[in-house]
Amino acid sequence: MQYNNPFVDICLEGSTSLLRGLGQADKEILYQHHTVANFRKGDIIINHGARLKGLICLASGKAKVFRIGAGNREQIIKMLRPMNFISYRSLVSDSTFTFTVVAIEESATVTFERNAFSGILKQNGELAARFIKVISDDLLHSENRIISLTQKHVRGRMAESILLLCETYGTEPDGKTLSVMLSREDIAHLSNMTTSNAIRTLSGFVSEKILDIEGRKIMILDPAALKAISESGQ
């Protein structure tokens, strides 16, 4: 099936899209009931407490999912890449969205209208099973992150965050430079530490030749050492 918008094609036909296995009739229904939105870096994609109008797919760009906690402090829950679906839990539970999603670079989303998606989900057991698995994986990831962020020391948390960014976004052709650039504040919020601690910890990794840093570019020089620090929590 041909789509007039490449972003729709990514969300329906992308290699890792949860919707790729749908029949053409169901894809046609979603195609007829979609909207596309573009966001600049720093724009809010979804606000905390929003009542969502449909299933939202990040078609291009990168985004962070976070919640504001005690002391008005931001905690990043998840980093998003293209073909990630954002709002499925709120749709399934018919609740308001409990986090905030912000673009960390120029991004685009495709929203498939709630009733169209829900109708397909009710009739398609295989699709429902896929989303149940994603929800289960998300819960497991959240549980593991909670344990890590509360039990690991700052070095362990930072190492885990760098490895998480590498797993999520990959590296540039050199095989070392992360394909994402975050501010020190965002790295701190991902690692559950203050910005000053994040800066000191990153500097320590540079001194140990585990990482190299140029501005916001982070290069992993010794992935084995980084993994060992993450696993030990020290």
C-alpha positions as CSV (number, residue, x, y, z in Angstrom):
1,M,0.0,0.0,0.0
2,Q,1.3,3.5,-0.9
3,Y,1.0,6.3,1.6
4,N,1.2,10.0,0.7
5,N,3.0,10.8,3.8
6,P,6.4,9.2,4.7
7,F,5.7,9.5,8.4
8,V,2.6,7.3,8.1
9,D,4.6,4.8,6.1
10,I,7.2,4.7,8.9
11,C,4.6,4.1,11.6
12,L,2.6,1.5,9.7
13,E,5.3,-0.3,7.7
14,G,8.5,0.4,9.7
15,S,10.6,-2.7,10.4
16,T,10.0,-2.5,14.2
17,S,6.5,-1.0,14.1
18,L,3.9,-2.8,16.2
19,L,1.4,-2.1,13.4
20,R,3.5,-3.6,10.6
21,G,1.8,-7.0,10.7
22,L,-1.8,-5.6,10.3
23,G,-3.8,-6.6,7.3
24,Q,-4.2,-4.0,4.5
25,A,-7.8,-3.4,5.4
26,D,-6.9,-2.4,8.9
27,K,-4.0,-0.2,7.8
28,E,-6.4,1.5,5.4
29,I,-8.7,2.3,8.3
30,L,-5.8,3.8,10.3
31,Y,-4.6,5.7,7.3
32,Q,-8.0,7.3,6.8
33,H,-8.1,8.3,10.5
34,H,-4.7,9.9,11.2
35,T,-3.1,13.3,11.8
36,V,0.5,14.3,11.6
37,A,2.2,16.9,13.9
38,N,5.7,18.4,13.7
39,F,7.7,19.6,16.7
40,R,10.8,21.7,17.2
41,K,13.4,20.9,19.8
42,G,12.0,21.6,23.3
43,D,8.3,21.5,22.2
44,I,5.9,19.5,24.3
45,I,4.5,16.5,22.4
46,I,2.2,15.4,25.2
47,N,1.5,17.2,28.4
48,H,1.0,15.6,31.8
49,G,-2.7,15.1,32.5
50,A,-3.7,15.2,28.8
51,R,-6.7,13.2,27.6
52,L,-5.3,11.6,24.4
53,K,-7.2,11.5,21.1
54,G,-5.5,8.4,19.8
55,L,-2.5,6.1,19.5
56,I,0.6,8.3,19.0
57,C,3.7,7.1,17.1
58,L,7.0,8.9,17.1
59,A,7.7,8.9,13.3
60,S,11.0,10.9,13.3
61,G,13.3,12.5,15.8
62,K,13.9,11.8,19.5
63,A,12.0,12.6,22.7
64,K,12.2,12.2,26.4
65,V,9.4,11.0,28.7
66,F,9.6,12.4,32.2
67,R,7.7,13.3,35.3
68,I,8.2,16.2,37.7
69,G,8.8,15.0,41.3
70,A,9.6,16.4,44.7
71,G,11.3,19.8,44.7
72,N,10.1,20.4,41.1
73,R,12.8,18.0,40.0
74,E,12.6,16.3,36.6
75,Q,13.1,12.5,36.3
76,I,13.4,11.1,32.9
77,I,11.5,7.8,32.6
78,K,12.3,6.8,29.1
79,M,14.0,7.9,25.9
80,L,12.1,7.6,22.6
81,R,13.2,6.8,19.1
82,P,11.3,6.5,15.8
83,M,8.6,3.8,15.7
84,N,8.1,4.0,19.4
85,F,4.4,4.3,20.4
86,I,3.8,6.7,23.3
87,S,0.2,6.6,24.5
88,Y,-1.0,3.0,24.4
89,R,-1.3,2.5,28.2
90,S,-3.5,5.6,28.6
91,L,-5.7,4.4,25.7
92,V,-6.1,0.9,27.1
93,S,-6.9,2.1,30.6
94,D,-8.9,5.1,29.3
95,S,-7.0,7.4,31.7
96,T,-5.2,10.7,31.4
97,F,-1.5,10.7,30.4
98,T,0.7,10.6,33.5
99,F,4.0,11.9,32.1
100,T,5.2,14.7,29.9
101,V,6.9,14.0,26.5
102,V,9.2,16.6,25.0
103,A,11.1,16.6,21.7
104,I,14.9,16.7,22.2
105,E,15.4,17.4,18.5
106,E,13.1,18.2,15.6
107,S,10.5,15.5,15.6
108,A,7.2,14.4,14.0
109,T,4.3,12.2,15.3
110,V,1.5,10.4,13.7
111,T,-1.7,10.0,15.8
112,F,-4.2,7.3,14.8
113,E,-7.7,8.2,16.0
114,R,-8.8,6.5,19.2
115,N,-12.0,4.8,17.9
116,A,-10.3,3.5,14.8
117,F,-7.4,2.0,16.7
118,S,-9.6,0.6,19.5
119,G,-11.9,-1.0,17.0
120,I,-9.0,-2.8,15.3
121,L,-7.5,-3.8,18.7
122,K,-10.7,-5.4,19.9
123,Q,-11.0,-7.5,16.7
124,N,-7.3,-8.5,16.4
125,G,-6.0,-10.8,19.1
126,E,-2.5,-10.8,17.7
127,L,-2.2,-7.0,17.8
128,A,-3.6,-7.0,21.4
129,A,-1.0,-9.6,22.4
130,R,1.8,-7.4,20.9
131,F,0.7,-4.4,23.0
132,I,0.3,-6.5,26.1
133,K,3.9,-7.7,25.6
134,V,5.1,-4.0,25.1
135,I,3.3,-3.0,28.3
136,S,4.8,-5.9,30.2
137,D,8.3,-5.0,28.9
138,D,7.8,-1.4,29.9
139,L,6.8,-2.4,33.4
140,L,9.8,-4.7,33.7
141,H,12.1,-1.9,32.4
142,S,10.6,0.5,34.9
143,E,11.1,-2.0,37.8
144,N,14.7,-2.5,36.9
145,R,15.3,1.2,36.5
146,I,13.8,1.9,40.0
147,I,16.1,-0.7,41.5
148,S,19.1,0.7,39.7
149,L,18.4,4.4,40.5
150,T,17.9,3.6,44.2
151,Q,20.7,1.1,44.8
152,K,23.5,2.0,42.5
153,H,26.1,4.7,43.3
154,V,26.4,7.7,41.0
155,R,29.1,6.0,38.8
156,G,26.9,3.0,38.3
157,R,23.9,5.1,37.5
158,M,25.8,7.2,35.0
159,A,27.3,4.1,33.3
160,E,23.9,2.5,33.0
161,S,22.4,5.7,31.5
162,I,25.2,6.0,28.9
163,L,24.7,2.3,27.9
164,L,20.9,2.9,27.8
165,L,21.4,5.8,25.4
166,C,23.7,3.6,23.2
167,E,21.1,0.8,23.2
168,T,18.3,3.2,22.3
169,Y,19.9,5.3,19.7
170,G,23.0,3.4,18.6
171,T,26.2,5.1,17.5
172,E,27.6,7.1,14.6
173,P,29.5,5.3,11.8
174,D,32.7,5.5,14.0
175,G,31.1,2.9,16.3
176,K,31.9,5.1,19.3
177,T,29.9,8.4,19.3
178,L,26.4,8.2,20.6
179,S,23.7,9.1,18.0
180,V,22.1,11.5,20.5
181,M,23.2,14.7,22.1
182,L,21.8,15.6,25.5
183,S,22.4,18.5,27.8
184,R,24.2,17.7,31.1
185,E,20.9,18.5,32.8
186,D,19.1,15.8,30.8
187,I,21.8,13.3,31.5
188,A,21.5,14.1,35.2
189,H,17.7,13.7,35.1
190,L,18.1,10.3,33.3
191,S,20.6,9.2,36.0
192,N,18.7,10.5,39.1
193,M,21.5,12.9,40.2
194,T,22.2,16.5,40.4
195,T,23.8,18.3,37.3
196,S,27.0,19.0,39.2
197,N,27.3,15.3,40.1
198,A,26.7,14.3,36.5
199,I,29.4,16.7,35.3
200,R,31.9,15.3,37.9
201,T,31.1,11.7,37.1
202,L,31.4,12.2,33.3
203,S,34.7,14.0,33.9
204,G,35.9,11.0,35.9
205,F,35.0,8.7,33.1
206,V,37.0,10.9,30.7
207,S,40.0,10.9,33.0
208,E,39.8,7.1,33.1
209,K,39.6,7.0,29.3
210,I,36.3,5.2,29.5
211,L,34.6,8.1,27.6
212,D,35.6,11.0,25.5
213,I,33.4,14.1,25.4
214,E,33.3,17.0,22.9
215,G,30.6,19.5,23.8
216,R,27.4,17.3,23.8
217,K,29.0,14.5,21.9
218,I,29.8,11.4,24.0
219,M,32.1,8.8,22.7
220,I,32.4,5.4,24.4
221,L,36.1,4.3,24.4
222,D,35.9,1.3,26.7
223,P,32.4,-0.3,26.6
224,A,33.6,-3.3,28.7
225,A,34.6,-1.0,31.5
226,L,31.4,1.0,31.3
227,K,29.4,-2.3,31.5
228,A,31.4,-3.5,34.5
229,I,30.7,-0.2,36.4
230,S,27.0,-0.4,35.5
231,E,26.7,-4.0,36.7
232,S,28.7,-3.5,39.9
233,G,26.8,-0.3,40.6
234,Q,30.1,1.3,41.8
